[in-house]
Amino acid sequence: MRNRALFVCMFVIIDIVFVNSGLGQETKSADKDESLAKPRLVELSLQPAKEPVPALKYLLFPDPIDQTPGNAEPLFSIAGDMMNQGEEARKTFDKIHDWLEMPVEELPREEAQKLLKTYKNALRYAKLASRRECCQWDFSIRTEGINALLSPLAPQRNIARLLALQIRLDISEGRFVEALEKLQTGYAMARHVGGDGPTLIQNLVGVAIADLMSKQLEYWIDTPGSPNLYWALADIPSPLIDAREGLRFERLVPYCDCPQLWDMKKRVMTEEEVDNIINVLMKYNVLSPKEGKSEEGGPSWVDKLFADEKQVKKAFGKSKQYLSSQGFASKFIEAMPVKQVVLIYSFDRYLYWRDEMFKWFGLPYYQACKRLEYVEEQLGKARASESWPESIPIIDLLPSITRARFYTVRMSRGIAALRCLEAIRIYASANDGKLPGSLDIITQVPIPIDPVTGKPFIYRVEGATAFLESWAPKEMWLVKDHSVKYQLTIKK
């Protein structure tokens, strides 16, 4: 069983970002056959549109003059409290999710308007919250670790769905100013929820909200009469959500749960103190200390190492050598309980693998992705090993972060791709409604690179149709939304 931190993270990825993170064997086939790849196909019919004058006439992020001092978190919490909970509410918001996927002309407008009216006060508080200057989430991560309650985040995804529905209806009826105001609320909400939070989970919730807003902008661009938002998109904070802050806390979760880990190398502990540390760490496998088994029925990492006295003694020799190589005095090592020596070595190996993964978050995705995949592959081999110390059971505490890293860059790619589309509309407005033969010939505005690859977006023209594409690494091809292909024509 994965640890609870990873379980919650995966819940967010599956239920909030709306994708299936398990690729299975199909991924290997995709490496050999590009026809198996499943990009999100978006067909857009663009109307030429000049740059607005003044350039920042339209904004997708609240202007500082529209912001108010104070903390947004209490207002978001009030908005969340106004959202219905339970099975019926889940069905309602699943239905809204389906509405957002269908053509706007098929929307049941009367039912949608009634639903929006039901939640108008929650939406009002969300708007007020999004205009606050800061957002300080009062989560007790430092003291409670994986047991910290993050329940205030749950209603925010449903508020974002309601916002997206409002935006879609406004755009369909030509109310671009009203839609723009709600888009500001959505992007600011994404920033407050995901960018100002101390956990990776919050980062991913914010990413999901931002992605939902960007999808509504696709409909904006496809709608006749829509103003050009190139400079509004360029004005959005970049990155809108920086996941590095969440990763800093994710790195330290074991210390939050078990502060005694800080003391392990500083003094000789009692047998009882070491056992207490082990029992705390067992929570990461969602285990009962009495049962000593994972929920899947297999042995826990504690069983593998600490429950078997022979295994502990076997591990002690290697652990003792390691501590000596790190400068620990022989008398100090001999005075420690055997389990303390083994635990220090095991936890140091955990820290090594942790940092081998987490260090790549400080670099652009296109520089880090291959190395992250390699590290997780090597980590998987270590986990699968039957021998110790090649398999350090405590490394089971480590979450898988490669896909989480991709979700953050996918959000940035969405905004960059929208800028490209608006640049194409600007070009068409100055060239008799023609599509550019390449992105290089657009001189009116700069063309952003694809954050996924660090290179220009793939662009080609076939007759009266153009294609703008971005491909995820092949290992992620089969997941919807990971790769995207825009099919573009010009409205006559």
C-alpha positions as CSV (number, residue, x, y, z in Angstrom):
1,M,0.0,0.0,0.0
2,R,1.3,3.4,-0.8
3,N,1.8,5.8,2.0
4,R,-1.1,8.1,2.8
5,A,0.6,11.2,1.5
6,L,0.9,9.6,-1.9
7,F,-2.6,8.2,-1.7
8,V,-4.0,11.7,-1.2
9,C,-1.8,13.1,-3.9
10,M,-3.0,10.4,-6.3
11,F,-6.6,11.2,-5.3
12,V,-6.1,14.8,-6.3
13,I,-4.4,13.8,-9.6
14,I,-7.2,11.4,-10.5
15,D,-10.3,13.3,-9.1
16,I,-9.2,16.9,-9.5
17,V,-7.1,16.9,-12.6
18,F,-9.5,14.5,-14.2
19,V,-7.1,12.0,-15.7
20,N,-6.1,8.4,-15.2
21,S,-2.5,8.3,-14.0
22,G,-2.0,4.6,-14.5
23,L,-0.6,3.8,-17.9
24,G,0.1,0.1,-17.6
25,Q,1.4,-1.9,-20.5
26,E,-0.2,0.2,-23.2
27,T,2.5,2.8,-22.8
28,K,5.1,0.5,-24.1
29,S,3.1,-0.1,-27.3
30,A,2.8,3.7,-27.7
31,D,6.6,3.9,-27.9
32,K,6.5,1.8,-31.0
33,D,3.3,3.0,-32.7
34,E,2.4,6.7,-32.7
35,S,-1.1,5.9,-33.9
36,L,-1.9,4.7,-30.3
37,A,-1.2,8.2,-28.9
38,K,-4.3,10.0,-27.7
39,P,-3.8,13.8,-27.7
40,R,-6.7,16.1,-26.8
41,L,-8.0,17.4,-30.2
42,V,-9.4,20.9,-30.1
43,E,-11.0,22.2,-33.3
44,L,-11.1,26.0,-33.4
45,S,-12.4,28.4,-36.1
46,L,-10.6,31.6,-35.5
47,Q,-11.8,35.1,-36.3
48,P,-8.9,37.6,-37.0
49,A,-8.6,39.9,-34.0
50,K,-6.2,42.8,-33.6
51,E,-4.3,43.6,-30.4
52,P,-6.4,45.7,-28.0
53,V,-5.7,49.4,-27.5
54,P,-4.5,50.1,-24.9
55,A,-2.6,46.7,-24.8
56,L,-3.8,45.9,-21.3
57,K,-7.4,46.9,-21.8
58,Y,-8.3,43.4,-20.8
59,L,-6.8,41.5,-17.9
60,L,-7.0,37.8,-16.9
61,F,-5.6,38.5,-13.4
62,P,-7.1,41.1,-11.0
63,D,-5.5,44.5,-11.2
64,P,-3.9,45.6,-8.0
65,I,-6.3,48.5,-7.8
66,D,-9.1,45.9,-7.6
67,Q,-7.5,44.0,-4.8
68,T,-8.2,44.5,-1.1
69,P,-5.9,44.0,1.8
70,G,-6.2,40.9,3.9
71,N,-6.2,37.1,3.8
72,A,-8.4,35.3,1.3
73,E,-8.6,32.0,3.2
74,P,-11.5,32.9,5.5
75,L,-13.6,33.9,2.5
76,F,-12.7,30.8,0.6
77,S,-13.7,28.8,3.6
78,I,-17.1,30.6,3.8
79,A,-17.6,29.9,0.1
80,G,-16.8,26.3,0.7
81,D,-19.2,26.0,3.6
82,M,-22.0,27.1,1.3
83,M,-21.4,24.2,-1.0
84,N,-23.5,21.1,-0.6
85,Q,-21.8,17.9,0.3
86,G,-22.6,14.2,0.0
87,E,-23.6,11.9,-2.8
88,E,-26.3,14.1,-4.4
89,A,-23.8,17.0,-4.5
90,R,-21.2,14.8,-6.1
91,K,-23.7,13.8,-8.8
92,T,-24.6,17.4,-9.4
93,F,-21.0,18.5,-10.0
94,D,-20.2,15.4,-12.1
95,K,-23.1,16.6,-14.3
96,I,-21.6,20.1,-14.5
97,H,-18.3,18.4,-15.5
98,D,-20.1,16.7,-18.3
99,W,-21.8,20.0,-19.4
100,L,-18.4,21.6,-19.7
101,E,-17.3,18.9,-22.1
102,M,-20.3,19.2,-24.5
103,P,-20.9,21.8,-27.2
104,V,-22.3,25.0,-25.7
105,E,-25.4,24.8,-27.9
106,E,-26.4,21.5,-26.2
107,L,-26.2,23.0,-22.7
108,P,-29.5,22.7,-20.7
109,R,-29.4,26.5,-20.1
110,E,-32.5,26.7,-17.9
111,E,-31.2,24.0,-15.6
112,A,-27.7,25.5,-15.6
113,Q,-29.0,28.9,-14.7
114,K,-31.1,27.5,-11.9
115,L,-28.0,25.7,-10.5
116,L,-25.9,28.8,-10.7
117,K,-28.6,30.8,-8.8
118,T,-28.6,28.1,-6.0
119,Y,-24.9,28.7,-5.5
120,K,-24.7,32.5,-6.1
121,N,-23.6,33.3,-2.6
122,A,-20.7,30.8,-2.7
123,L,-19.6,32.3,-6.0
124,R,-19.9,35.8,-4.5
125,Y,-17.6,34.9,-1.7
126,A,-15.2,33.2,-4.0
127,K,-15.0,36.4,-6.0
128,L,-14.3,38.5,-2.9
129,A,-11.6,36.0,-1.8
130,S,-9.9,36.1,-5.2
131,R,-9.5,39.9,-4.9
132,R,-7.6,39.7,-1.6
133,E,-3.9,40.4,-1.7
134,C,-2.8,37.2,-0.1
135,C,-4.0,33.8,1.0
136,Q,-2.6,32.1,4.1
137,W,-3.9,28.6,4.5
138,D,-3.9,27.6,8.2
139,F,-3.0,23.9,7.7
140,S,-1.0,22.3,10.6
141,I,1.5,20.6,8.3
142,R,4.5,21.2,10.5
143,T,2.9,19.7,13.6
144,E,0.6,17.0,12.1
145,G,2.3,16.0,8.8
146,I,0.2,13.5,6.8
147,N,-2.6,13.7,9.4
148,A,-3.2,17.4,8.7
149,L,-6.7,18.1,7.5
150,L,-6.9,19.6,4.0
151,S,-10.7,19.4,3.8
152,P,-11.2,23.2,3.0
153,L,-9.6,22.5,-0.4
154,A,-12.3,20.0,-1.5
155,P,-15.1,22.5,-2.3
156,Q,-12.9,24.7,-4.3
157,R,-12.9,22.4,-7.3
158,N,-16.7,22.5,-7.4
159,I,-16.7,26.3,-7.1
160,A,-14.3,26.4,-10.1
161,R,-16.7,24.2,-12.1
162,L,-19.5,26.6,-11.4
163,L,-17.3,29.5,-12.5
164,A,-16.4,27.7,-15.7
165,L,-20.1,27.1,-16.4
166,Q,-20.9,30.8,-15.8
167,I,-18.0,31.8,-18.1
168,R,-19.2,29.5,-20.8
169,L,-22.7,30.8,-20.8
170,D,-21.5,34.5,-20.7
171,I,-19.2,33.9,-23.8
172,S,-22.0,32.1,-25.7
173,E,-24.2,35.2,-25.3
174,G,-21.5,37.7,-26.1
175,R,-21.0,39.0,-22.6
176,F,-17.3,39.1,-22.8
177,V,-16.7,41.7,-20.1
178,E,-18.7,39.6,-17.6
179,A,-16.9,36.5,-18.7
180,L,-13.5,38.2,-18.3
181,E,-14.3,39.2,-14.7
182,K,-15.1,35.6,-13.8
183,L,-11.9,34.4,-15.6
184,Q,-10.0,36.8,-13.3
185,T,-11.7,35.2,-10.3
186,G,-10.8,31.7,-11.6
187,Y,-7.1,32.4,-12.3
188,A,-6.7,34.3,-9.0
189,M,-8.4,31.5,-7.2
190,A,-6.0,29.0,-8.8
191,R,-3.1,31.2,-7.6
192,H,-4.4,31.6,-4.0
193,V,-5.4,27.9,-3.7
194,G,-2.3,26.4,-5.4
195,G,0.4,29.0,-5.4
196,D,0.1,30.2,-1.8
197,G,-0.2,26.8,-0.2
198,P,2.5,24.8,1.5
199,T,1.7,21.4,0.1
200,L,2.0,19.6,-3.2
201,I,-1.7,18.7,-3.0
202,Q,-2.7,22.3,-2.9
203,N,-0.4,23.0,-5.9
204,L,-2.2,20.3,-7.9
205,V,-5.7,21.6,-6.9
206,G,-4.6,25.1,-8.1
207,V,-3.3,23.6,-11.3
208,A,-6.6,21.9,-12.0
209,I,-8.5,25.2,-11.5
210,A,-6.2,27.1,-13.8
211,D,-6.5,24.3,-16.5
212,L,-10.3,24.6,-16.3
213,M,-10.1,28.4,-16.8
214,S,-7.7,27.9,-19.8
215,K,-10.2,25.5,-21.4
216,Q,-12.9,28.2,-21.3
217,L,-10.5,30.6,-23.1
218,E,-10.4,28.1,-26.0
219,Y,-14.1,28.6,-26.3
220,W,-13.5,32.4,-26.1
221,I,-11.0,32.3,-29.0
222,D,-13.5,30.2,-31.0
223,T,-16.3,32.7,-30.5
224,P,-17.0,35.5,-33.1
225,G,-16.4,39.0,-31.7
226,S,-14.1,37.9,-28.9
227,P,-11.4,40.4,-28.1
228,N,-7.8,39.4,-28.5
229,L,-6.2,38.4,-25.1
230,Y,-2.6,38.0,-26.2
231,W,-1.3,40.6,-23.8
232,A,-3.7,39.6,-21.0
233,L,-2.2,36.1,-21.2
234,A,1.3,37.4,-21.2
235,D,0.4,39.4,-18.0
236,I,-0.6,36.4,-16.0
237,P,2.0,35.7,-13.3
238,S,4.6,33.1,-14.6
239,P,4.6,30.5,-13.3
240,L,1.1,31.0,-12.1
241,I,1.7,28.2,-9.5
242,D,5.2,27.4,-8.3
243,A,5.1,23.9,-6.9
244,R,8.6,24.2,-5.4
245,E,7.2,25.5,-2.1
246,G,4.9,22.5,-1.8
247,L,7.8,20.2,-2.6
248,R,9.9,21.8,0.2
249,F,7.2,20.7,2.7
250,E,6.7,17.3,1.0
251,R,10.4,16.7,1.5
252,L,10.0,17.3,5.2
253,V,6.8,15.4,6.0
254,P,8.5,12.6,7.9
255,Y,10.1,15.1,10.2
256,C,6.8,16.8,10.8
257,D,5.3,13.5,11.8
258,C,8.3,12.4,13.8
259,P,10.5,15.2,15.1
260,Q,12.6,12.6,16.8
261,L,14.2,11.9,13.5
262,W,16.2,15.1,13.9
263,D,17.8,13.6,17.1
264,M,18.7,10.2,15.7
265,K,22.3,11.1,14.9
266,K,22.9,13.3,17.9
267,R,22.5,11.0,20.8
268,V,22.2,7.5,22.0
269,M,18.5,6.6,22.2
270,T,16.7,4.0,24.3
271,E,15.2,1.0,22.7
272,E,11.8,2.4,23.5
273,E,12.5,5.7,21.7
274,V,13.7,3.9,18.6
275,D,10.6,1.7,18.6
276,N,8.4,4.8,18.9
277,I,10.0,6.3,15.7
278,I,9.4,3.0,13.9
279,N,5.8,3.0,15.0
280,V,5.3,6.5,13.8
281,L,6.8,5.7,10.4
282,M,4.5,2.7,10.1
283,K,1.6,5.2,9.4
284,Y,3.0,5.7,6.0
285,N,2.0,2.2,5.1
286,V,-1.5,2.7,6.8
287,L,-0.7,-0.2,9.1
288,S,-1.7,-1.4,12.5
289,P,1.4,-2.1,14.7
290,K,-0.2,-5.2,15.9
291,E,-1.1,-6.6,12.5
292,G,2.2,-5.6,10.8
293,K,0.6,-6.2,7.4
294,S,-0.3,-3.8,4.6
295,E,-3.9,-3.5,3.5
296,E,-2.9,-5.5,0.4
297,G,-1.9,-8.4,2.7
298,G,1.8,-8.3,2.0
299,P,4.6,-7.6,4.5
300,S,5.2,-4.0,5.4
301,W,8.6,-2.4,5.3
302,V,8.8,-2.8,9.0
303,D,8.2,-6.6,8.6
304,K,11.0,-6.7,6.1
305,L,13.5,-5.0,8.3
306,F,12.7,-4.5,12.0
307,A,10.3,-7.3,12.9
308,D,12.8,-10.0,12.1
309,E,15.7,-10.0,14.6
310,K,17.9,-12.0,12.2
311,Q,17.3,-9.4,9.4
312,V,18.1,-6.6,11.8
313,K,21.4,-8.2,12.7
314,K,22.2,-8.8,9.1
315,A,21.5,-5.1,8.3
316,F,23.6,-4.0,11.3
317,G,27.0,-4.8,9.8
318,K,26.4,-2.7,6.7
319,S,24.8,0.1,8.7
320,K,27.7,0.1,11.2
321,Q,30.2,0.4,8.3
322,Y,28.2,3.3,6.8
323,L,28.2,5.2,10.1
324,S,31.9,4.7,10.5
325,S,32.5,6.1,7.0
326,Q,30.4,9.1,7.9
327,G,32.7,10.0,10.9
328,F,30.7,8.5,13.8
329,A,32.9,7.5,16.7
330,S,33.2,3.8,17.3
331,K,32.1,4.2,21.0
332,F,29.1,6.2,19.9
333,I,28.0,3.5,17.4
334,E,28.6,0.7,19.9
335,A,26.5,2.5,22.5
336,M,23.5,2.8,20.2
337,P,20.7,0.2,20.1
338,V,21.1,-2.0,17.0
339,K,17.8,-0.8,15.6
340,Q,19.0,2.9,15.9
341,V,22.1,2.1,13.8
342,V,20.1,0.4,11.2
343,L,17.4,3.1,11.2
344,I,20.0,5.9,10.7
345,Y,21.5,4.1,7.7
346,S,18.0,3.3,6.2
347,F,16.8,6.9,6.7
348,D,20.0,8.3,5.1
349,R,19.3,6.1,2.0
350,Y,15.8,7.4,2.0
351,L,17.1,11.0,2.1
352,Y,19.5,10.2,-0.8
353,W,16.7,8.9,-3.0
354,R,14.4,11.7,-1.9
355,D,16.8,14.4,-3.0
356,E,17.7,12.6,-6.2
357,M,14.1,13.1,-7.2
358,F,13.2,16.4,-5.7
359,K,16.3,18.3,-6.9
360,W,15.0,18.2,-10.5
361,F,12.0,20.4,-9.5
362,G,14.4,23.4,-9.4
363,L,15.0,23.1,-13.2
364,P,12.7,23.6,-16.2
365,Y,10.7,20.5,-17.0
366,Y,12.3,19.9,-20.4
367,Q,15.7,19.7,-18.7
368,A,14.4,17.5,-15.8
369,C,11.9,15.1,-17.2
370,K,14.3,12.4,-18.5
371,R,16.4,12.5,-15.4
372,L,13.3,12.2,-13.2
373,E,12.1,9.2,-15.2
374,Y,15.6,7.6,-14.8
375,V,15.7,8.2,-11.1
376,E,12.2,6.7,-10.6
377,E,13.2,3.7,-12.7
378,Q,16.2,3.1,-10.5
379,L,14.1,3.6,-7.4
380,G,11.6,1.1,-8.7
381,K,14.4,-1.5,-9.1
382,A,15.6,-0.9,-5.6
383,R,12.1,-1.3,-4.3
384,A,11.7,-4.6,-6.2
385,S,15.0,-6.0,-5.0
386,E,14.7,-8.9,-2.5
387,S,18.0,-8.4,-0.9
388,W,19.1,-5.8,1.6
389,P,20.7,-3.2,1.5
390,E,19.9,-3.0,-2.2
391,S,16.3,-2.7,-1.1
392,I,16.0,-0.2,1.7
393,P,12.4,-0.7,2.9
394,I,12.1,2.8,4.2
395,I,12.3,4.2,0.6
396,D,8.6,3.0,0.3
397,L,7.9,6.4,2.0
398,L,8.8,8.2,-1.2
399,P,6.0,9.5,-3.4
400,S,6.1,9.4,-7.2
401,I,6.5,13.0,-8.3
402,T,7.2,12.8,-12.0
403,R,3.6,13.1,-13.1
404,A,2.9,15.8,-10.5
405,R,5.8,17.7,-12.1
406,F,4.2,17.3,-15.5
407,Y,0.8,18.6,-14.3
408,T,2.4,21.9,-13.4
409,V,4.2,22.4,-16.7
410,R,1.0,21.3,-18.6
411,M,-0.8,24.2,-17.0
412,S,2.0,26.6,-18.2
413,R,1.8,25.0,-21.6
414,G,-1.9,25.7,-21.8
415,I,-1.4,29.4,-21.2
416,A,1.6,29.5,-23.7
417,A,-0.5,27.7,-26.4
418,L,-3.3,30.2,-25.9
419,R,-0.8,33.0,-26.5
420,C,0.2,31.3,-29.8
421,L,-3.4,31.1,-30.9
422,E,-4.0,34.8,-30.1
423,A,-0.8,35.7,-32.0
424,I,-2.2,33.8,-35.0
425,R,-5.4,35.9,-34.8
426,I,-3.2,39.0,-34.7
427,Y,-1.3,37.9,-37.8
428,A,-4.5,37.0,-39.6
429,S,-6.0,40.5,-38.9
430,A,-3.0,42.1,-40.6
431,N,-2.8,39.6,-43.5
432,D,-6.2,39.4,-45.1
433,G,-7.4,36.7,-42.8
434,K,-4.7,34.2,-43.7
435,L,-3.1,31.7,-41.5
436,P,0.7,32.1,-41.1
437,G,2.8,29.6,-43.0
438,S,4.9,29.2,-39.9
439,L,5.1,30.8,-36.4
440,D,8.4,32.4,-37.4
441,I,6.8,34.9,-39.7
442,I,4.6,36.4,-36.9
443,T,6.5,39.6,-36.1
444,Q,3.8,41.6,-34.4
445,V,4.2,39.8,-31.0
446,P,6.7,37.3,-29.5
447,I,5.9,33.6,-29.8
448,P,6.4,31.7,-26.6
449,I,8.2,28.3,-26.5
450,D,6.5,25.1,-25.4
451,P,7.4,24.7,-21.7
452,V,7.2,20.9,-22.1
453,T,10.0,20.6,-24.6
454,G,11.8,23.9,-24.3
455,K,11.4,24.3,-28.1
456,P,8.8,26.1,-30.3
457,F,5.4,24.6,-30.5
458,I,4.9,22.2,-33.4
459,Y,3.1,24.1,-36.2
460,R,2.2,23.1,-39.7
461,V,-0.3,24.2,-42.4
462,E,-2.2,21.8,-44.7
463,G,-4.2,23.8,-47.2
464,A,-6.7,25.9,-45.3
465,T,-6.1,24.2,-42.0
466,A,-3.2,24.7,-39.5
467,F,-2.2,22.5,-36.6
468,L,-0.5,23.6,-33.3
469,E,0.7,20.7,-31.2
470,S,2.5,19.8,-28.0
471,W,3.4,16.3,-27.2
472,A,4.0,14.9,-23.7
473,P,6.8,12.4,-23.2
474,K,5.9,9.1,-24.8
475,E,5.4,7.4,-21.4
476,M,2.3,9.7,-21.0
477,W,0.9,9.6,-24.4
478,L,-2.2,7.5,-23.6
479,V,-3.5,9.9,-20.9
480,K,-6.0,12.4,-22.2
481,D,-4.9,16.0,-22.0
482,H,-1.2,15.2,-21.6
483,S,-0.7,15.9,-25.3
484,V,-2.8,18.5,-27.2
485,K,-3.4,19.2,-30.9
486,Y,-5.2,22.3,-32.1
487,Q,-6.8,22.1,-35.5
488,L,-7.2,25.7,-36.8
489,T,-9.2,27.3,-39.6
490,I,-10.1,31.0,-40.2
491,K,-13.7,32.2,-40.1
492,K,-14.7,33.7,-43.4
